[in-house]
């Protein structure tokens, strides 16, 4: 019996993810997933703060004092972006599921629109903070 010839596999290649140019649709999809994770973490936090602010006057004062910290304001802006992006990207994905905006040109344009609109909503929220 003869032994089958051994196949030499190519060595694994190191991929630098910062050098890969991904299409805008892929970036929008990744940001959609990221925004979903941020919302899963942020919504319970927001509900806790809402409960705390409605509990008593002292709780309301504590939440308002928290809103004046820059770090917390940054977290609020990120959550506003996550909500806007996740909503817009979700609508975009549902429309493409029923073949609306499925052509390459339209899909790219809608991906850019979702990314820019999410950032615009976050910037508008930044102007609304105390």
Order of alpha helices (4+ residues) and beta strands (2+ residues): alpha-alpha-alpha-alpha
